[in-house]
Amino acid sequence: MIIGVPKEIKGQEYRVALLPSAAYQLIKRGHQVVVEKNAGAGPGYPDADYSQAGATMVSDHTTVFEKADMIVKVKEPQPSEYPLLRPGQILSRISTSPPAAH
């Protein structure tokens, strides 16, 4: 499976959905990982860390969506990303909702 990691485009969102160490583990298990350049810069993971893990770096946001079977994001897709998603493509996002109050 090809797993894509686009840079988050929602305002004030600097996290990345997949760390270089996780990319390494996925690649080690036979997957391919495509990461948009500077996707990890906000939390302090330079492109070189992803490259060293074996990920393919791409410079274009659209290319990540075109190449990937699965997209991993921190936040929900933004309206400009809707047309980039395609039928059958898996979207996984990190839930950041606080736990329910009792």
Protein Blocks (a to p, Z undefined) as FASTA:
>chain_A
ZZdddddfbghiabdfbdfklmmmmmmnopacdddehklmmnopafklmmmnopacdfbf
klmmmmpmbdcdfbdcdfklmmmpcghiacddddfbdcddZZ
